Amino acid sequence: MKVGFLGLGAMGGAMAANLLKAGHDVTVWNRSSAATQPLAALGAAVVREPADAARGDAVLSMLANDAAVRAVILDGGVLGAMAPGAVHANHATISVALARELAAAHARRGLGYVAAPVFGRPDVAAAGKLNILAAGAAQAIEHVRPLLEAMGSRVWPLGEAPERANAAKLAGNFMLGAAIESMAEACALVRAHGVDAAGFLELMTSTLFAAPAYQGYGRLIAENRFKPAGFALPLGYKDIALAQAAAEAVRVPLPFAGVLRDSLLEALAAGDEDVDWSVLSQVAARRARLDERD
């Protein structure tokens, strides 16, 4: 399939590479041209404008946030360059409100639109084992299914309204953040009582919480290993804010989301930008003044 891929960060670059490995004809664009070089070495065509990557059978995008999606997709000429009947699969974690706006903009031009956010960190993306949510018209999902299957271990259909996939993605990220916050606070508690945090986390993630989210983030917390960021702190803060907005729009209280957002903001206020959001463990330790007790 002839496909354009827009946005080649740690996630997008790995996803585009898997499309090339699966034999698809891939044209790539990224705001910084340096990120296109590894894809060019694998056989991708490189273009300077996002619209120039949008002239094939499908367009996939993995952009950072609402502002980037709006600038590239809605204001960057991408929709105007797409052929009637082509499909855009948007992998970005965006607001529910923008998801609805995008669906309407595509429909006005006779284009297919699939909201396809993913669960998985960059190493999972590189292995082609992402879990990919997919919401949109059934025909549009089937059109891009070979592409999704080249990048993920499973595609999870969530109905015809694209914003459903974005709501589910935000809810999932809220759950991940809650898991990190609970481990951070629990580690502060046991450390204050003289218990080794790494040993405690090994116990918990081998028994009561033997699940990938707890095990993966628990390992980062135990090792104080927050760089390189698999999921950067500012993105976590952005996603929790989006989850709160999505909840407010349908009058669903998310009281713990407020606590979590404040913790993420506290980490940002401490100057932590290019770190993984599991750095919340340091926030909990600072609040308890554990360094002063050692």
Sequence and secondary structure as in RCSB ss.txt:
>XXXX:A:sequence
MKVGFLGLGAMGGAMAANLLKAGHDVTVWNRSSAATQPLAALGAAVVREPADAARGDAVLSMLANDAAVRAVILD
GGVLGAMAPGAVHANHATISVALARELAAAHARRGLGYVAAPVFGRPDVAAAGKLNILAAGAAQAIEHVRPLLEA
MGSRVWPLGEAPERANAAKLAGNFMLGAAIESMAEACALVRAHGVDAAGFLELMTSTLFAAPAYQGYGRLIAENR
FKPAGFALPLGYKDIALAQAAAEAVRVPLPFAGVLRDSLLEALAAGDEDVDWSVLSQVAARRARLDERD
>XXXX:A:secstr
 EEEEE  SHHHHHHHHHHHHTT EEEEE SSGGGGHHHHHTT EE SSGGGG SSSEEEE  SSHHHHIIIIIS
SSHHHHS TT EEEE S   HHHHHHHHHHHHHTT EEEE  EE  HHHHHTT EEEEEBS HHHHHHHHHHHHH
HEEEEEE  S THHHHHHHHHHHHHHHHHHHHHHHHHHHHHHTT  HHHHHHHHHHTTT SHHHHHHHHHHHHT 
  S SSBHHHHHHHHHHHHHHHHHTT   HHHHHHHHHHHHHHHTT  SSBGGGHHHHHHHHTTHHHH 
